[in-house]
Amino acid sequence: MQFIQQIMFNSLFKKKTTIANVKAYEVLDSRGFPTVACMVTLENGIIGKAMVPSGASTGEREALEMRDGDKKRFIGKGVLKAVEHVNQDIAPRIIGLQAHEQNKIDELMISADGTPNKSKYGANAILAVSLAIAHASAKAYNKPLYRYIREDICKDKNEIYNMPVPMLNVINGGAHADNTIDFQEFMFMPIGAKSIRQACQMASECFHALMKILKSKNQNTNKGDEGGFAPDLRTAEDALELMVEAIKAAGYKPGVNKDVAIALDVAASELYDNEAKVYIFKKAIDAKVLSKAEGTKTTDQMIEYLISLTKKFPIISIEDGLSENDWDGFSKLTQKIGNSVQIVGDDLFCTNPKILTEGVQKGVANAILIKLNQIGSLTETIQAINIAKANNWCAVVSHRSGETEDTTIADLSVALGTGQIKTGSMSRSERICKYNRLMEIEDELSVQSRYNGVKTFNNLKK
């Protein structure tokens, strides 16, 4: 009798998560360019949807984002080829499979693609399906996505969920803004908050204080791709001084052990001249803000410059402070300040578990930025986060500059307990929706949630 009941249960459960249909289609991202969306329908009628983001500054080792290249349509940025790969190549392979078998389905898609960088189908095609499947299965299990990922994909029964400390991009430069600042992002981190809701309040108040200060100095308050301001400032120091002023004006104390700290994304690969082996601050040089001599730095000079900034300002995290190909430089930087400053690899690792493992062995950083579309599947993303955590590295789940209203990364950061999230400024709905989702999750979890603030940097000597 028990055997028969088990067979009946298994049969009903399969119907619960059996994939009946997979459909990909184009939607627009926050820059008005197409990106891939996917809808997975289960046999019981449950639907899971996902949209993938797109980056402006991309690492050499990223999985391929497939674009059409047809200049007559979306100036070559269409994604109909990727959509076609989902509908004609991937869908027939996974229809009839069980959506709760996330790893199996992801591995099947990766194997069918058969290339090291997902260039046959496109990482944007595979990721859209991967995430839509997770959303559908979570609904079938009647669980929010963060709980489903933790309990059913990761098999983690820990009932305490760490809410991430946000990195809020408030001054944009580099490839994200039309100004003369070569560093890509300057971010507030509300490390002194007691909850994600309070962190969002503190961040909002600092953001609006900064806006007021910029206006008082006759600086424009135009927004960059990620919702931060894009003022014409002379140097990184100018931006950092304004941020410290804004923190104080909002009624908080700046500092790596105070209320609000600062994080940088240098995006130094965008500055690096591979032939000359130097870093060139091209935007500042072209605008005659810096002379050619002032705006050209060797690896050692770049390291010393970054160290000097950490001594002058409350900087707790530096992302891509050196080129993705400058591993020796990364090692030097980590050795010099890695005990007190988080050194994050973005372009350096591209969310790739194999590259991250090599980086851990060589000590080239102490944290990794996690971007799902850099690697192209939920399974591989989780693998990268687990490798980081197993080696006492921090992980920062991140958006891309071309975003949508998809909030998957908010759930992922909570599910995996990464402790940090980078998802833009306190403006633009495609950024704000992630913060709103985090506050919603915190409310749902109630006493099961923790906001660790500065303690999230567990590998630093603060």
LUMRO-980718 format. One record per residue (C-alpha): residue number from 1; residue in one letter; x, y, z. Coordinates in steps of 0.02 Angstrom, whole numbers, plus 32768, in hexadecimal, padded with zeros to 4 digits. Layout:
! residues N
pos=NUM&code=A&px=X&py=Y&pz=Z
...
! end
This chain:
! residues 462
pos=1&code=M&px=8000&py=8000&pz=8000
pos=2&code=Q&px=808C&py=8078&pz=802F
pos=3&code=F&px=80E5&py=804F&pz=7F8B
pos=4&code=I&px=8048&py=8078&pz=7F27
pos=5&code=Q&px=8031&py=811C&pz=7F85
pos=6&code=Q&px=80E5&py=814B&pz=7F5E
pos=7&code=I&px=80CA&py=8128&pz=7EA5
pos=8&code=M&px=802C&py=8192&pz=7EA6
pos=9&code=F&px=8087&py=821F&pz=7F01
pos=10&code=N&px=8118&py=821B&pz=7E85
pos=11&code=S&px=809E&py=821F&pz=7DF4
pos=12&code=L&px=8040&py=82B4&pz=7E3A
pos=13&code=F&px=80E2&py=830E&pz=7E65
pos=14&code=K&px=8125&py=82F9&pz=7DB5
pos=15&code=K&px=8086&py=8347&pz=7D70
pos=16&code=K&px=80A3&py=83D5&pz=7DE9
pos=17&code=T&px=814B&py=8406&pz=7D9D
pos=18&code=T&px=8148&py=83BA&pz=7CEE
pos=19&code=I&px=8179&py=843C&pz=7C6D
pos=20&code=A&px=80F0&py=844F&pz=7BEA
pos=21&code=N&px=812C&py=84E5&pz=7B88
pos=22&code=V&px=81C1&py=855A&pz=7B77
pos=23&code=K&px=81B3&py=85FE&pz=7B1B
pos=24&code=A&px=8236&py=8687&pz=7B08
pos=25&code=Y&px=8215&py=8736&pz=7AC7
pos=26&code=E&px=8264&py=87E2&pz=7ABD
pos=27&code=V&px=8245&py=8869&pz=7B40
pos=28&code=L&px=829E&py=890F&pz=7B5A
pos=29&code=D&px=831F&py=8933&pz=7BE1
pos=30&code=S&px=833B&py=89D8&pz=7C3B
pos=31&code=R&px=83A2&py=8A1C&pz=7BAA
pos=32&code=G&px=8319&py=89F6&pz=7B2D
pos=33&code=F&px=8376&py=8965&pz=7ADD
pos=34&code=P&px=832B&py=88B7&pz=7AC9
pos=35&code=T&px=8352&py=882C&pz=7B43
pos=36&code=V&px=8314&py=877A&pz=7B55
pos=37&code=A&px=827C&py=874D&pz=7BBE
pos=38&code=C&px=823B&py=869D&pz=7BD8
pos=39&code=M&px=8197&py=8652&pz=7C12
pos=40&code=V&px=8194&py=859E&pz=7C50
pos=41&code=T&px=80EA&py=854B&pz=7C64
pos=42&code=L&px=80D2&py=84AD&pz=7CCB
pos=43&code=E&px=804E&py=8427&pz=7CA8
pos=44&code=N&px=7FE4&py=8467&pz=7D37
pos=45&code=G&px=7FDE&py=8515&pz=7CEA
pos=46&code=I&px=805E&py=8568&pz=7D5C
pos=47&code=I&px=80C9&py=85E8&pz=7D00
pos=48&code=G&px=8177&py=8626&pz=7D2A
pos=49&code=K&px=81C2&py=86BE&pz=7CD5
pos=50&code=A&px=826F&py=870D&pz=7CD0
pos=51&code=M&px=82CA&py=8798&pz=7C74
pos=52&code=V&px=8387&py=87A3&pz=7C62
pos=53&code=P&px=83EE&py=8842&pz=7C76
pos=54&code=S&px=847D&py=8886&pz=7C0B
pos=55&code=G&px=8522&py=88DA&pz=7C36
pos=56&code=A&px=8578&py=8972&pz=7BEA
pos=57&code=S&px=8629&py=894C&pz=7C24
pos=58&code=T&px=8644&py=8891&pz=7C0F
pos=59&code=G&px=86D2&py=881E&pz=7C3E
pos=60&code=E&px=8735&py=87BD&pz=7BBB
pos=61&code=R&px=870A&py=8719&pz=7C12
pos=62&code=E&px=864E&py=8734&pz=7C19
pos=63&code=A&px=85DA&py=86B6&pz=7BC7
pos=64&code=L&px=859D&py=86F6&pz=7B1F
pos=65&code=E&px=8506&py=8766&pz=7B18
pos=66&code=M&px=84BD&py=873E&pz=7A6D
pos=67&code=R&px=8486&py=87D5&pz=7A06
pos=68&code=D&px=8440&py=87D2&pz=7955
pos=69&code=G&px=84B9&py=8850&pz=7909
pos=70&code=D&px=8433&py=888E&pz=788F
pos=71&code=K&px=8457&py=8949&pz=7885
pos=72&code=K&px=83AB&py=8968&pz=783A
pos=73&code=R&px=8357&py=892A&pz=78D8
pos=74&code=F&px=837C&py=8973&pz=7984
pos=75&code=I&px=8426&py=89AA&pz=793C
pos=76&code=G&px=8462&py=88F7&pz=7944
pos=77&code=K&px=842B&py=88D9&pz=79F8
pos=78&code=G&px=8398&py=8866&pz=79D7
pos=79&code=V&px=8392&py=87BC&pz=7A2B
pos=80&code=L&px=8323&py=875A&pz=79B4
pos=81&code=K&px=83AD&py=86D9&pz=7997
pos=82&code=A&px=83B5&py=86B3&pz=7A51
pos=83&code=V&px=82F7&py=86AC&pz=7A59
pos=84&code=E&px=82F6&py=8632&pz=79C6
pos=85&code=H&px=8376&py=85C3&pz=7A1D
pos=86&code=V&px=8304&py=85B6&pz=7AB4
pos=87&code=N&px=8267&py=8593&pz=7A51
pos=88&code=Q&px=82B1&py=851D&pz=79D0
pos=89&code=D&px=834A&py=84CD&pz=7A22
pos=90&code=I&px=8336&py=84D3&pz=7ADF
pos=91&code=A&px=8279&py=84C0&pz=7AF5
pos=92&code=P&px=826B&py=8416&pz=7A9E
pos=93&code=R&px=82F6&py=83D3&pz=7B0D
pos=94&code=I&px=82A6&py=8403&pz=7BB3
pos=95&code=I&px=81EA&py=83F6&pz=7B96
pos=96&code=G&px=81B0&py=8360&pz=7BFA
pos=97&code=L&px=823C&py=8370&pz=7C7A
pos=98&code=Q&px=8220&py=839E&pz=7D31
pos=99&code=A&px=823A&py=8456&pz=7D5A
pos=100&code=H&px=8275&py=842C&pz=7E0A
pos=101&code=E&px=830E&py=83D5&pz=7DC0
pos=102&code=Q&px=8368&py=847C&pz=7DA8
pos=103&code=N&px=8419&py=8437&pz=7DA1
pos=104&code=K&px=83EA&py=83B0&pz=7D24
pos=105&code=I&px=8394&py=842A&pz=7CAF
pos=106&code=D&px=841F&py=84AB&pz=7CBA
pos=107&code=E&px=84A3&py=8427&pz=7C97
pos=108&code=L&px=843D&py=83E7&pz=7C03
pos=109&code=M&px=8435&py=8495&pz=7BB6
pos=110&code=I&px=84EE&py=84B4&pz=7BD4
pos=111&code=S&px=851A&py=840B&pz=7B87
pos=112&code=A&px=84A9&py=8428&pz=7AF0
pos=113&code=D&px=84FE&py=84D0&pz=7AD4
pos=114&code=G&px=85A5&py=8479&pz=7AE0
pos=115&code=T&px=8614&py=8514&pz=7ADE
pos=116&code=P&px=867E&py=8559&pz=7B6D
pos=117&code=N&px=8628&py=8603&pz=7B67
pos=118&code=K&px=8577&py=85D1&pz=7B32
pos=119&code=S&px=8592&py=861D&pz=7A86
pos=120&code=K&px=8523&py=859F&pz=7A2A
pos=121&code=Y&px=847F&py=85D0&pz=7A7E
pos=122&code=G&px=84B5&py=866B&pz=7ADD
pos=123&code=A&px=84C2&py=8680&pz=7B99
pos=124&code=N&px=842B&py=86F4&pz=7B90
pos=125&code=A&px=83C4&py=8666&pz=7B47
pos=126&code=I&px=83FB&py=85E1&pz=7BC4
pos=127&code=L&px=83ED&py=8654&pz=7C5C
pos=128&code=A&px=833D&py=868D&pz=7C2F
pos=129&code=V&px=8303&py=85D8&pz=7C2D
pos=130&code=S&px=8366&py=85AB&pz=7CC9
pos=131&code=L&px=8317&py=8635&pz=7D31
pos=132&code=A&px=8267&py=861F&pz=7CEC
pos=133&code=I&px=8270&py=8567&pz=7D1D
pos=134&code=A&px=82A1&py=8596&pz=7DD0
pos=135&code=H&px=8210&py=8611&pz=7DDB
pos=136&code=A&px=8194&py=858F&pz=7D99
pos=137&code=S&px=81D1&py=8508&pz=7E0F
pos=138&code=A&px=81CD&py=857E&pz=7EA5
pos=139&code=K&px=8116&py=85A2&pz=7E7F
pos=140&code=A&px=80F3&py=84E8&pz=7E6D
pos=141&code=Y&px=813E&py=84CD&pz=7F1A
pos=142&code=N&px=80D7&py=8561&pz=7F59
pos=143&code=K&px=8173&py=85B8&pz=7F99
pos=144&code=P&px=81C0&py=8664&pz=7F7D
pos=145&code=L&px=8257&py=8656&pz=7F0A
pos=146&code=Y&px=82D9&py=8678&pz=7F92
pos=147&code=R&px=8295&py=85EC&pz=8000
pos=148&code=Y&px=8288&py=8574&pz=7F6D
pos=149&code=I&px=833B&py=8594&pz=7F36
pos=150&code=R&px=837E&py=8579&pz=7FE5
pos=151&code=E&px=8315&py=84E5&pz=801B
pos=152&code=D&px=82F8&py=8486&pz=7F7A
pos=153&code=I&px=8387&py=84B0&pz=7F04
pos=154&code=C&px=8411&py=84C7&pz=7F85
pos=155&code=K&px=83C7&py=844D&pz=8005
pos=156&code=D&px=83F2&py=84C8&pz=808F
pos=157&code=K&px=837E&py=84BE&pz=8126
pos=158&code=N&px=83C5&py=8556&pz=8182
pos=159&code=E&px=832C&py=85BB&pz=81B5
pos=160&code=I&px=838A&py=865F&pz=81D1
pos=161&code=Y&px=839A&py=86CC&pz=8136
pos=162&code=N&px=841F&py=8754&pz=812B
pos=163&code=M&px=83E0&py=87EF&pz=80D2
pos=164&code=P&px=8462&py=8840&pz=8061
pos=165&code=V&px=84B7&py=88E6&pz=8082
pos=166&code=P&px=8494&py=894F&pz=7FE7
pos=167&code=M&px=8517&py=89A7&pz=7F7F
pos=168&code=L&px=84BD&py=8A40&pz=7F3C
pos=169&code=N&px=8509&py=8A8E&pz=7EA2
pos=170&code=V&px=84F1&py=8B49&pz=7EBB
pos=171&code=I&px=8577&py=8B91&pz=7E49
pos=172&code=N&px=858D&py=8B43&pz=7D9E
pos=173&code=G&px=8624&py=8B53&pz=7D2D
pos=174&code=G&px=8684&py=8AEA&pz=7CB0
pos=175&code=A&px=861A&py=8A8C&pz=7C31
pos=176&code=H&px=857B&py=8AB1&pz=7C94
pos=177&code=A&px=8576&py=8B6E&pz=7C81
pos=178&code=D&px=859F&py=8BFC&pz=7C0A
pos=179&code=N&px=8614&py=8C5C&pz=7C7C
pos=180&code=T&px=86CF&py=8C6C&pz=7C9B
pos=181&code=I&px=86DF&py=8BEF&pz=7D2B
pos=182&code=D&px=873D&py=8B51&pz=7CFA
pos=183&code=F&px=8710&py=8AE8&pz=7D93
pos=184&code=Q&px=866B&py=8A93&pz=7D6E
pos=185&code=E&px=860D&py=8A92&pz=7E14
pos=186&code=F&px=8611&py=8AE8&pz=7EBD
pos=187&code=M&px=859E&py=8A94&pz=7F3A
pos=188&code=F&px=8555&py=8AAD&pz=7FE8
pos=189&code=M&px=8550&py=8A15&pz=805B
pos=190&code=P&px=84DC&py=8A2B&pz=80F2
pos=191&code=I&px=8540&py=89B6&pz=8162
pos=192&code=G&px=84FC&py=89FF&pz=8204
pos=193&code=A&px=8445&py=89D5&pz=81E0
pos=194&code=K&px=83E6&py=8953&pz=8245
pos=195&code=S&px=8377&py=8915&pz=81B6
pos=196&code=I&px=8369&py=891E&pz=80F9
pos=197&code=R&px=82D8&py=8996&pz=810E
pos=198&code=Q&px=8341&py=8A0C&pz=8177
pos=199&code=A&px=83D2&py=89F6&pz=80FD
pos=200&code=C&px=8362&py=8A30&pz=806E
pos=201&code=Q&px=832A&py=8AC5&pz=80D6
pos=202&code=M&px=83DD&py=8AF7&pz=80FD
pos=203&code=A&px=8410&py=8AE1&pz=8048
pos=204&code=S&px=837D&py=8B49&pz=800A
pos=205&code=E&px=83A5&py=8BD5&pz=8084
pos=206&code=C&px=845C&py=8BD8&pz=8050
pos=207&code=F&px=8429&py=8BD3&pz=7F98
pos=208&code=H&px=83B8&py=8C6A&pz=7FAB
pos=209&code=A&px=8438&py=8CC6&pz=8014
pos=210&code=L&px=84B5&py=8CAC&pz=7F88
pos=211&code=M&px=8439&py=8CEE&pz=7F09
pos=212&code=K&px=8421&py=8D8B&pz=7F70
pos=213&code=I&px=84DD&py=8DA4&pz=7F80
pos=214&code=L&px=84F9&py=8D8D&pz=7EC5
pos=215&code=K&px=8473&py=8E0E&pz=7E9E
pos=216&code=S&px=84C1&py=8E88&pz=7F19
pos=217&code=K&px=8566&py=8E78&pz=7EBC
pos=218&code=N&px=8512&py=8E93&pz=7E13
pos=219&code=Q&px=8536&py=8DE0&pz=7DE1
pos=220&code=N&px=84B8&py=8D85&pz=7D74
pos=221&code=T&px=8451&py=8CFC&pz=7DC2
pos=222&code=N&px=8436&py=8C99&pz=7D24
pos=223&code=K&px=842F&py=8BDD&pz=7D40
pos=224&code=G&px=84A0&py=8B57&pz=7CF8
pos=225&code=D&px=846C&py=8AA9&pz=7CC1
pos=226&code=E&px=8460&py=8A68&pz=7D73
pos=227&code=G&px=8401&py=8AFB&pz=7DBB
pos=228&code=G&px=8493&py=8B56&pz=7E0A
pos=229&code=F&px=84C4&py=8C08&pz=7DE7
pos=230&code=A&px=853D&py=8C31&pz=7D5B
pos=231&code=P&px=858D&py=8CD7&pz=7D8A
pos=232&code=D&px=8624&py=8D20&pz=7D32
pos=233&code=L&px=86A2&py=8D0F&pz=7DBD
pos=234&code=R&px=875D&py=8D1E&pz=7DA8
pos=235&code=T&px=879B&py=8C84&pz=7E05
pos=236&code=A&px=8764&py=8BEE&pz=7E6C
pos=237&code=E&px=8795&py=8C52&pz=7F06
pos=238&code=D&px=8715&py=8CD6&pz=7ED9
pos=239&code=A&px=868C&py=8C52&pz=7ED1
pos=240&code=L&px=86C2&py=8C03&pz=7F75
pos=241&code=E&px=86C7&py=8CAA&pz=7FCF
pos=242&code=L&px=8615&py=8CCD&pz=7F98
pos=243&code=M&px=85DD&py=8C22&pz=7FD5
pos=244&code=V&px=8628&py=8C3D&pz=8081
pos=245&code=E&px=85D5&py=8CE8&pz=8088
pos=246&code=A&px=852E&py=8C99&pz=8058
pos=247&code=I&px=853B&py=8C11&pz=80DE
pos=248&code=K&px=8557&py=8C97&pz=8162
pos=249&code=A&px=84CD&py=8D06&pz=811C
pos=250&code=A&px=8453&py=8C74&pz=812A
pos=251&code=G&px=847D&py=8C67&pz=81E3
pos=252&code=Y&px=84ED&py=8BCE&pz=81DC
pos=253&code=K&px=85A3&py=8BA9&pz=8204
pos=254&code=P&px=8614&py=8B77&pz=8174
pos=255&code=G&px=868E&py=8AEA&pz=819B
pos=256&code=V&px=86B6&py=8A32&pz=8183
pos=257&code=N&px=8679&py=8A12&pz=8235
pos=258&code=K&px=85F5&py=8A9B&pz=8239
pos=259&code=D&px=854D&py=8AB5&pz=81E4
pos=260&code=V&px=8577&py=8AC1&pz=812B
pos=261&code=A&px=8613&py=8A87&pz=80CF
pos=262&code=I&px=8644&py=8A9D&pz=8018
pos=263&code=A&px=8662&py=8A1B&pz=7F90
pos=264&code=L&px=86B6&py=8A36&pz=7EE7
pos=265&code=D&px=86AA&py=89DF&pz=7E40
pos=266&code=V&px=8741&py=8A1A&pz=7DDF
pos=267&code=A&px=871D&py=89AB&pz=7D47
pos=268&code=A&px=87D7&py=89B7&pz=7D26
pos=269&code=S&px=87D3&py=8941&pz=7C91
pos=270&code=E&px=8781&py=89D0&pz=7C34
pos=271&code=L&px=8818&py=8A3E&pz=7C5C
pos=272&code=Y&px=88A1&py=89BF&pz=7C38
pos=273&code=D&px=890D&py=89CA&pz=7B9B
pos=274&code=N&px=8945&py=8916&pz=7B7D
pos=275&code=E&px=89D4&py=8949&pz=7B0B
pos=276&code=A&px=8A1C&py=89D4&pz=7B76
pos=277&code=K&px=89F1&py=8979&pz=7C19
pos=278&code=V&px=89B1&py=8A19&pz=7C69
pos=279&code=Y&px=890C&py=8A5D&pz=7CA8
pos=280&code=I&px=88CE&py=8AF4&pz=7C46
pos=281&code=F&px=8849&py=8B68&pz=7C8E
pos=282&code=K&px=880F&py=8B91&pz=7BDE
pos=283&code=K&px=8770&py=8BF1&pz=7C05
pos=284&code=A&px=87CA&py=8C67&pz=7C7B
pos=285&code=I&px=885C&py=8C7D&pz=7C01
pos=286&code=D&px=87EB&py=8C9F&pz=7B6C
pos=287&code=A&px=878B&py=8D21&pz=7BD1
pos=288&code=K&px=8832&py=8D6E&pz=7C06
pos=289&code=V&px=8803&py=8D4F&pz=7CBB
pos=290&code=L&px=88A6&py=8CEF&pz=7CCE
pos=291&code=S&px=8947&py=8CFC&pz=7C6B
pos=292&code=K&px=8981&py=8C60&pz=7C0F
pos=293&code=A&px=8A07&py=8C46&pz=7C93
pos=294&code=E&px=898A&py=8C5A&pz=7D22
pos=295&code=G&px=890E&py=8BE6&pz=7CD0
pos=296&code=T&px=8987&py=8B58&pz=7CA6
pos=297&code=K&px=89B7&py=8ADB&pz=7D2E
pos=298&code=T&px=8A1D&py=8A3C&pz=7D38
pos=299&code=T&px=89DA&py=89AA&pz=7D9D
pos=300&code=D&px=8A40&py=89DD&pz=7E35
pos=301&code=Q&px=8A08&py=8A92&pz=7E25
pos=302&code=M&px=8953&py=8A5A&pz=7E15
pos=303&code=I&px=8964&py=89EF&pz=7EB2
pos=304&code=E&px=89AF&py=8A7F&pz=7F14
pos=305&code=Y&px=8928&py=8AF4&pz=7ED5
pos=306&code=L&px=889F&py=8A7E&pz=7F11
pos=307&code=I&px=88F5&py=8A68&pz=7FB9
pos=308&code=S&px=8901&py=8B25&pz=7FCC
pos=309&code=L&px=8845&py=8B33&pz=7FB0
pos=310&code=T&px=8823&py=8AB3&pz=803A
pos=311&code=K&px=888C&py=8B1A&pz=80B1
pos=312&code=K&px=882E&py=8BBB&pz=808B
pos=313&code=F&px=877D&py=8B78&pz=8080
pos=314&code=P&px=870F&py=8AF4&pz=80D6
pos=315&code=I&px=8722&py=8A74&pz=804A
pos=316&code=I&px=86F6&py=89C2&pz=807B
pos=317&code=S&px=86EF&py=8970&pz=7FCF
pos=318&code=I&px=8749&py=8983&pz=7F28
pos=319&code=E&px=870A&py=8924&pz=7E90
pos=320&code=D&px=8776&py=8907&pz=7DF7
pos=321&code=G&px=87FC&py=897D&pz=7E35
pos=322&code=L&px=8871&py=8934&pz=7DB1
pos=323&code=S&px=885D&py=88E4&pz=7D06
pos=324&code=E&px=8813&py=8836&pz=7CF7
pos=325&code=N&px=88B9&py=8801&pz=7CA7
pos=326&code=D&px=8925&py=884F&pz=7D30
pos=327&code=W&px=8921&py=87BD&pz=7DAA
pos=328&code=D&px=89CB&py=87EA&pz=7DF3
pos=329&code=G&px=898B&py=8899&pz=7E16
pos=330&code=F&px=88EE&py=8854&pz=7E68
pos=331&code=S&px=895A&py=87E5&pz=7ED7
pos=332&code=K&px=89C4&py=887B&pz=7F0B
pos=333&code=L&px=892B&py=88E4&pz=7F32
pos=334&code=T&px=88DD&py=8858&pz=7F98
pos=335&code=Q&px=897E&py=883A&pz=7FF8
pos=336&code=K&px=898E&py=88F2&pz=8021
pos=337&code=I&px=88DD&py=891D&pz=805A
pos=338&code=G&px=8876&py=887D&pz=804F
pos=339&code=N&px=886D&py=886E&pz=810C
pos=340&code=S&px=880E&py=8911&pz=811D
pos=341&code=V&px=87BD&py=892D&pz=8072
pos=342&code=Q&px=8751&py=88B7&pz=800D
pos=343&code=I&px=87A5&py=8897&pz=7F64
pos=344&code=V&px=871E&py=885F&pz=7EEC
pos=345&code=G&px=873A&py=8806&pz=7E47
pos=346&code=D&px=86B6&py=8824&pz=7DC2
pos=347&code=D&px=8705&py=8820&pz=7D15
pos=348&code=L&px=8790&py=87C0&pz=7D6B
pos=349&code=F&px=8721&py=8726&pz=7D88
pos=350&code=C&px=8682&py=8742&pz=7D22
pos=351&code=T&px=861F&py=86D5&pz=7D9C
pos=352&code=N&px=867D&py=863E&pz=7D56
pos=353&code=P&px=8699&py=85B3&pz=7DD7
pos=354&code=K&px=8739&py=8575&pz=7D81
pos=355&code=I&px=8788&py=8622&pz=7D76
pos=356&code=L&px=8753&py=8649&pz=7E29
pos=357&code=T&px=87A4&py=85A9&pz=7E68
pos=358&code=E&px=8848&py=85DD&pz=7E15
pos=359&code=G&px=8836&py=868C&pz=7E5E
pos=360&code=V&px=881C&py=8647&pz=7F0E
pos=361&code=Q&px=88B8&py=85DC&pz=7EFD
pos=362&code=K&px=891F&py=8672&pz=7EC4
pos=363&code=G&px=88D6&py=86EC&pz=7F42
pos=364&code=V&px=88AC&py=8770&pz=7EC1
pos=365&code=A&px=8817&py=87B9&pz=7F22
pos=366&code=N&px=87A9&py=8793&pz=7FB8
pos=367&code=A&px=86FC&py=87A5&pz=7F6D
pos=368&code=I&px=869E&py=8783&pz=7ECB
pos=369&code=L&px=8616&py=87E3&pz=7E72
pos=370&code=I&px=8589&py=8771&pz=7E3B
pos=371&code=K&px=8531&py=8799&pz=7D97
pos=372&code=L&px=84C0&py=870F&pz=7D58
pos=373&code=N&px=84D2&py=873C&pz=7CA1
pos=374&code=Q&px=8590&py=8735&pz=7CA9
pos=375&code=I&px=8586&py=8678&pz=7CBB
pos=376&code=G&px=84D8&py=8656&pz=7C77
pos=377&code=S&px=8480&py=85DC&pz=7CEC
pos=378&code=L&px=843B&py=85D8&pz=7D9D
pos=379&code=T&px=849A&py=8538&pz=7DC6
pos=380&code=E&px=8545&py=857F&pz=7D9A
pos=381&code=T&px=851C&py=8621&pz=7DF6
pos=382&code=I&px=84F7&py=85BF&pz=7E94
pos=383&code=Q&px=8598&py=855C&pz=7E7C
pos=384&code=A&px=85FE&py=85FD&pz=7E74
pos=385&code=I&px=85AE&py=8642&pz=7F13
pos=386&code=N&px=85CC&py=859E&pz=7F6F
pos=387&code=I&px=8684&py=859C&pz=7F3C
pos=388&code=A&px=8698&py=864E&pz=7F7F
pos=389&code=K&px=8643&py=8625&pz=8024
pos=390&code=A&px=86A6&py=8584&pz=803A
pos=391&code=N&px=8747&py=85E9&pz=802F
pos=392&code=N&px=870E&py=8674&pz=80A5
pos=393&code=W&px=86F9&py=86EE&pz=8016
pos=394&code=C&px=8668&py=8767&pz=800B
pos=395&code=A&px=85EF&py=8765&pz=7F79
pos=396&code=V&px=858D&py=87F9&pz=7F36
pos=397&code=V&px=84F4&py=87D3&pz=7ECB
pos=398&code=S&px=84E7&py=8856&pz=7E43
pos=399&code=H&px=8474&py=88A1&pz=7DC1
pos=400&code=R&px=84B1&py=88DD&pz=7D16
pos=401&code=S&px=84A8&py=898C&pz=7CCF
pos=402&code=G&px=8422&py=8953&pz=7C55
pos=403&code=E&px=839B&py=8912&pz=7CCB
pos=404&code=T&px=82E4&py=88E3&pz=7CCB
pos=405&code=E&px=825B&py=88D8&pz=7D4F
pos=406&code=D&px=8290&py=8824&pz=7D75
pos=407&code=T&px=82BB&py=8814&pz=7E2E
pos=408&code=T&px=830D&py=8768&pz=7E2F
pos=409&code=I&px=83B3&py=87A9&pz=7E73
pos=410&code=A&px=835D&py=87E9&pz=7F11
pos=411&code=D&px=831D&py=873A&pz=7F37
pos=412&code=L&px=83C3&py=86EB&pz=7F08
pos=413&code=S&px=8428&py=875A&pz=7F7D
pos=414&code=V&px=83B5&py=872B&pz=800E
pos=415&code=A&px=83AD&py=8672&pz=7FE1
pos=416&code=L&px=846A&py=865E&pz=7FDA
pos=417&code=G&px=848D&py=86D5&pz=806B
pos=418&code=T&px=8510&py=8735&pz=8008
pos=419&code=G&px=8502&py=87C9&pz=807E
pos=420&code=Q&px=8515&py=884D&pz=7FF7
pos=421&code=I&px=84B4&py=8886&pz=7F5E
pos=422&code=K&px=84DD&py=8907&pz=7EDA
pos=423&code=T&px=8443&py=8940&pz=7E7E
pos=424&code=G&px=844F&py=89F7&pz=7E53
pos=425&code=S&px=8419&py=8A9B&pz=7E9C
pos=426&code=M&px=8380&py=8AE2&pz=7EF2
pos=427&code=S&px=8330&py=8B0E&pz=7E4C
pos=428&code=R&px=82F1&py=8AB5&pz=7DAF
pos=429&code=S&px=826C&py=8A31&pz=7DC6
pos=430&code=E&px=82D6&py=89A2&pz=7D84
pos=431&code=R&px=834B&py=89C2&pz=7E19
pos=432&code=I&px=82CA&py=89EE&pz=7E9E
pos=433&code=C&px=8265&py=8950&pz=7E7E
pos=434&code=K&px=82F6&py=88E8&pz=7EC3
pos=435&code=Y&px=82F9&py=894D&pz=7F65
pos=436&code=N&px=823D&py=8940&pz=7F73
pos=437&code=R&px=824A&py=8884&pz=7F5E
pos=438&code=L&px=82D0&py=887A&pz=7FE6
pos=439&code=M&px=8262&py=88DA&pz=8060
pos=440&code=E&px=81D0&py=886A&pz=8033
pos=441&code=I&px=823A&py=87CF&pz=8055
pos=442&code=E&px=8275&py=8816&pz=80FB
pos=443&code=D&px=81C1&py=8834&pz=812F
pos=444&code=E&px=8192&py=8782&pz=80FD
pos=445&code=L&px=8223&py=8737&pz=815F
pos=446&code=S&px=820A&py=87A3&pz=81F9
pos=447&code=V&px=8272&py=8756&pz=8287
pos=448&code=Q&px=82C6&py=86E0&pz=820C
pos=449&code=S&px=8323&py=8771&pz=81B9
pos=450&code=R&px=83C9&py=87BC&pz=81ED
pos=451&code=Y&px=8420&py=8859&pz=81B0
pos=452&code=N&px=84D7&py=8848&pz=81DF
pos=453&code=G&px=8516&py=88F1&pz=81A4
pos=454&code=V&px=85D2&py=8901&pz=81B2
pos=455&code=K&px=85DC&py=884F&pz=81F8
pos=456&code=T&px=85B6&py=8810&pz=8148
pos=457&code=F&px=866E&py=8834&pz=8121
pos=458&code=N&px=86A0&py=879D&pz=8187
pos=459&code=N&px=874A&py=878C&pz=8134
pos=460&code=L&px=8785&py=883D&pz=815D
pos=461&code=K&px=87DD&py=887A&pz=81FA
pos=462&code=K&px=8770&py=8911&pz=821F
! end
